[in-house]
Amino acid sequence: MKLGYFAMPVHPLGRTWRETLAEDRAAVILADQLGYHDAFIGEHLTDVHENVTNSMIFLATLIAETRQIKLGTGTTNLSHQHPVLVAANAAMFDHLSGGRFILGVSPGALKTDAEVLGILDEDRNKLFAEAIEVITALWQSESPYDLDVPGNRFKVSTRRTRDLSLGVGVLPKPLQSPRPEIVGTVVAPFSKGVIAMGRQDFHPLSANFLLPQWVATHWPNYAQGRESVRKQADPADWRVARTIFVADSHEEAERYGKRAADSPYRFYYSQMLAKMRMLGRLELFKTSRDQADDEVTLDKVLDDLVLAGTPDEVAEQILALRERIGDFGELVYAGMDWADQRLGRRSMELMAEKVMPAVNAAISPAAAG
């Protein structure tokens, strides 16, 4: 099982933007040094707690300061810009990074982002579907393109102005062939969107703020999508994100990971709980869809969703998770604000150096035999 990193990221008020951006960069650099397989960074335009407005720009600053880690947008919100821009900029990023690029995509869920861009009343899921169709088609096509699919608002051509003798009218292709890996974050229980991912050979990343029982609904749908195009789903392609804090002692893990008033994990889930309540999506935190809203408390959410403990304890919790949801190829560590930089860094170190070796030893064929 591989180890990845994901951050939205979420920071409390009172810290400067420059400071939190530097911290987010330091976390990815540390992940690279520790051997994490990839790092996904989220983006929002209008959230003061989530400070990355464009994940591709942010990740571009890390190309020269990292060596092996793959850099993934987590996600590029496809309703926010023309798909030609995404296709061309992603292709350039792929070359700049030496093929270490992953395109993570989503429609863009934050309503204030949609309003500020003037698309609040648009069907952003439809925008997303149209945009990804154009992006993948451009990477497969040659100039002059002539993309004019019925029902797709994006019409792309350079036929009227192309001049191959001057080298104009041609969009760049990625370094990776036939294209970079495309990853979609899956949030909804029993997601139908993940079926479409399977059909298109995009890879799912199950969100860290979903209860395991809802995460378990994603893989059967993805497998269904693969089967619909006569392909077999490979669990190696499934990423599962979890909120994790590893400490040298059980007491420290419980305090910083759940109970302390200044816990970044507590702050993160207080934000998520408030946002999901506002959006009418508290079911993400419910053990059953008919559970009463007032039973969804912050302490209950922390107990259900934060894997916290010593390396041995966290390894046991990960193995229990795998037993419950099935096999998957990558565990994605959800990064938090470094309220205590020492503890934040130590958790990432223990995760790479102690927890994952123990997990992989336990699930190896030799252990099974």
Secondary structure, DSSP 8 states (H G I E B T S, - for coil): -EEEEEE-----TTS-HHHHHHHHHHHHHHHHHHT-SEEEE---SS-TTS--S-HHHHHHTTTTT-SS-EEEES-EETTSS-HHHHHHHHHHHHHHTTS-EEEEEE----HHHHHHTT-TTS-HHHHHHHHHHHHHHHHH--TT--B--TT-S--B--TTT-BTTTTBS-----SSSS--EEEEEE-STT-SHHHHHHHHT-EEEE-TTS-HHHHTTHHHHHHHHHHHTT----GGG-EEEEEEEE-SSHHHHHIIIIISTT-HHHHHHHHHHHHHHHHT-GGGG-SSTTS-GGG--HHHHHHHHEEEESHHHHHHHHHHHHHHH---SEEEEE----SSHHHHHHHHHHIIIIIHHHHHHHHSHHHH-
